[in-house]
């Protein structure tokens, strides 16, 4: 009888769990539209385009590094890199709301920095904006690409990193 009662309680707990009792909702938005096949950033226009093949799905205004003109060469130069990279990781605990990692530096970036006797830097992300930079200051990062927190939630839900997404960053 003692074992039977415990089995009944266990069955009730399992039944409640299966019905969603106590299951937390995801804190991230979900996206069920066409896949983002690549991203294009046009630094001069301060625009980021999310594309499905040749169709533009979304366009965002972006902030860049604090010294946005030209290609990133070394750590601390305040430039956003230019070239073809991949969005390859997610950071749900970013200090800038959410972030998606860009695989900078690549082999060519490392070689160029080595030639200059410097570090190429790293940790280039697409991310949200802290409150201090929501007042019209656009180019403030150390080389990252910044959007509003709300936009970052949408972008974070749309871009997959299980199969890295190409990102072309143009001057």
C-alpha positions as a Python dict, from the first residue, in 0.01 Angstrom:
ca = {
    (1, 'X'): (0, 0, 0),
    (2, 'X'): (287, 237, 88),
    (3, 'X'): (453, 180, -254),
    (4, 'X'): (119, 212, -435),
    (5, 'X'): (50, 552, -277),
    (6, 'X'): (397, 680, -377),
    (7, 'X'): (347, 556, -731),
    (8, 'X'): (13, 742, -752),
    (9, 'X'): (174, 1066, -627),
    (10, 'X'): (460, 1024, -874),
    (11, 'X'): (214, 965, -1159),
    (12, 'X'): (20, 1281, -1063),
    (13, 'X'): (340, 1489, -1056),
    (14, 'X'): (449, 1355, -1394),
    (15, 'X'): (104, 1422, -1540),
    (16, 'X'): (111, 1784, -1420),
    (17, 'X'): (461, 1833, -1559),
    (18, 'X'): (357, 1690, -1896),
    (19, 'X'): (63, 1934, -1910),
    (20, 'X'): (296, 2230, -1868),
    (21, 'X'): (241, 2285, -1499),
    (22, 'X'): (536, 2483, -1374),
    (23, 'X'): (713, 2502, -1713),
    (24, 'X'): (865, 2850, -1766),
    (25, 'X'): (790, 3034, -2088),
    (26, 'X'): (1084, 3110, -2311),
    (27, 'X'): (1216, 3460, -2254),
    (28, 'X'): (1309, 3489, -2621),
    (29, 'X'): (1090, 3576, -2916),
    (30, 'X'): (1022, 3302, -3168),
    (31, 'X'): (1040, 3339, -3544),
    (32, 'X'): (878, 3106, -3793),
    (33, 'X'): (933, 3294, -4120),
    (34, 'X'): (1180, 3234, -4402),
    (35, 'X'): (1539, 3173, -4300),
    (36, 'X'): (1783, 3463, -4294),
    (37, 'X'): (2037, 3335, -4547),
    (38, 'X'): (2276, 3628, -4511),
    (39, 'X'): (2320, 3973, -4362),
    (40, 'X'): (2464, 4282, -4530),
    (41, 'X'): (2586, 4586, -4339),
    (42, 'X'): (2650, 4909, -4530),
    (43, 'X'): (2862, 5113, -4290),
    (44, 'X'): (2840, 5440, -4483),
    (45, 'X'): (2460, 5430, -4486),
    (46, 'X'): (2444, 5294, -4125),
    (47, 'X'): (2208, 5019, -4246),
    (48, 'X'): (2188, 4645, -4183),
    (49, 'X'): (1986, 4423, -4416),
    (50, 'X'): (1857, 4076, -4329),
    (51, 'X'): (1803, 3879, -4648),
    (52, 'X'): (1641, 3556, -4757),
    (53, 'X'): (1843, 3480, -5072),
    (54, 'X'): (1795, 3798, -5283),
    (55, 'X'): (1490, 3929, -5095),
    (56, 'X'): (1534, 4196, -4825),
    (57, 'X'): (1334, 4088, -4520),
    (58, 'X'): (1424, 4364, -4271),
    (59, 'X'): (1631, 4683, -4267),
    (60, 'X'): (1775, 4834, -3949),
    (61, 'X'): (1959, 5157, -3869),
    (62, 'X'): (2284, 5070, -3693),
    (63, 'X'): (2550, 5225, -3477),
    (64, 'X'): (2913, 5130, -3535),
    (65, 'X'): (3252, 5168, -3374),
    (66, 'X'): (3345, 5511, -3238),
    (67, 'X'): (3582, 5563, -3535),
    (68, 'X'): (3374, 5403, -3811),
    (69, 'X'): (3562, 5508, -4126),
    (70, 'X'): (3784, 5232, -4266),
    (71, 'X'): (3846, 4868, -4189),
    (72, 'X'): (3933, 4740, -3842),
    (73, 'X'): (4307, 4674, -3824),
    (74, 'X'): (4394, 4643, -3457),
    (75, 'X'): (4241, 4617, -3114),
    (76, 'X'): (4116, 4947, -2977),
    (77, 'X'): (4099, 5136, -3308),
    (78, 'X'): (3720, 5181, -3275),
    (79, 'X'): (3654, 5055, -3626),
    (80, 'X'): (3395, 4801, -3734),
    (81, 'X'): (3557, 4533, -3953),
    (82, 'X'): (3489, 4515, -4326),
    (83, 'X'): (3469, 4197, -4528),
    (84, 'X'): (3292, 3862, -4526),
    (85, 'X'): (3246, 3700, -4186),
    (86, 'X'): (3000, 3461, -4019),
    (87, 'X'): (2755, 3507, -3734),
    (88, 'X'): (2849, 3198, -3537),
    (89, 'X'): (2739, 3232, -3174),
    (90, 'X'): (2470, 3366, -2943),
    (91, 'X'): (2503, 3541, -2610),
    (92, 'X'): (2173, 3560, -2420),
    (93, 'X'): (2353, 3719, -2122),
    (94, 'X'): (2522, 4006, -2304),
    (95, 'X'): (2572, 4325, -2107),
    (96, 'X'): (2420, 4490, -2416),
    (97, 'X'): (2085, 4308, -2385),
    (98, 'X'): (2139, 4021, -2634),
    (99, 'X'): (2417, 3965, -2884),
    (100, 'X'): (2520, 3761, -3187),
    (101, 'X'): (2891, 3696, -3237),
    (102, 'X'): (3079, 3764, -3559),
    (103, 'X'): (3383, 3545, -3626),
    (104, 'X'): (3628, 3837, -3647),
    (105, 'X'): (3927, 3812, -3665),
    (106, 'X'): (3977, 3572, -3955),
    (107, 'X'): (4317, 3450, -4073),
    (108, 'X'): (4377, 3757, -4294),
    (109, 'X'): (4288, 3994, -4007),
    (110, 'X'): (4529, 3814, -3773),
    (111, 'X'): (4807, 3823, -4034),
    (112, 'X'): (4757, 4196, -4096),
    (113, 'X'): (4766, 4277, -3725),
    (114, 'X'): (5073, 4055, -3677),
    (115, 'X'): (5247, 4246, -3960),
    (116, 'X'): (5167, 4569, -3774),
    (117, 'X'): (5299, 4418, -3450),
    (118, 'X'): (4960, 4451, -3281),
    (119, 'X'): (4662, 4244, -3168),
    (120, 'X'): (4365, 4232, -3409),
    (121, 'X'): (4119, 4245, -3120),
    (122, 'X'): (3804, 4037, -3118),
    (123, 'X'): (3463, 4003, -2959),
    (124, 'X'): (3279, 4176, -3243),
    (125, 'X'): (2903, 4138, -3200),
    (126, 'X'): (2567, 4262, -3318),
    (127, 'X'): (2400, 4378, -2997),
    (128, 'X'): (2151, 4608, -2828),
    (129, 'X'): (2212, 4953, -2677),
    (130, 'X'): (2250, 5040, -2310),
    (131, 'X'): (2046, 5334, -2184),
    (132, 'X'): (2344, 5571, -2202),
    (133, 'X'): (2355, 5527, -2583),
    (134, 'X'): (1985, 5555, -2661),
    (135, 'X'): (2004, 5934, -2686),
    (136, 'X'): (2104, 5979, -3049),
    (137, 'X'): (2471, 5885, -3014),
    (138, 'X'): (2508, 5628, -3290),
    (139, 'X'): (2877, 5539, -3325),
    (140, 'X'): (2994, 5445, -2978),
    (141, 'X'): (3100, 5077, -2978),
    (142, 'X'): (3455, 4941, -2990),
    (143, 'X'): (3379, 4793, -3335),
    (144, 'X'): (3046, 4617, -3288),
    (145, 'X'): (2717, 4678, -3467),
    (146, 'X'): (2445, 4820, -3240),
    (147, 'X'): (2066, 4830, -3280),
    (148, 'X'): (1787, 4906, -3033),
    (149, 'X'): (1710, 4641, -2772),
    (150, 'X'): (1370, 4573, -2929),
    (151, 'X'): (1529, 4529, -3272),
    (152, 'X'): (1793, 4303, -3118),
    (153, 'X'): (1520, 4076, -2984),
    (154, 'X'): (1380, 4039, -3337),
    (155, 'X'): (1723, 3985, -3495),
    (156, 'X'): (1822, 3735, -3224),
    (157, 'X'): (1510, 3531, -3301),
    (158, 'X'): (1562, 3542, -3680),
    (159, 'X'): (1931, 3454, -3714),
    (160, 'X'): (2040, 3095, -3661),
    (161, 'X'): (2387, 3005, -3542),
    (162, 'X'): (2368, 2626, -3569),
    (163, 'X'): (2464, 2681, -3935),
    (164, 'X'): (2662, 3010, -3925),
    (165, 'X'): (2501, 3296, -4120),
    (166, 'X'): (2727, 3491, -4359),
    (167, 'X'): (2756, 3864, -4292),
    (168, 'X'): (2909, 4100, -4545),
    (169, 'X'): (3024, 4427, -4390),
    (170, 'X'): (3083, 4691, -4658),
    (171, 'X'): (3241, 5039, -4628),
}
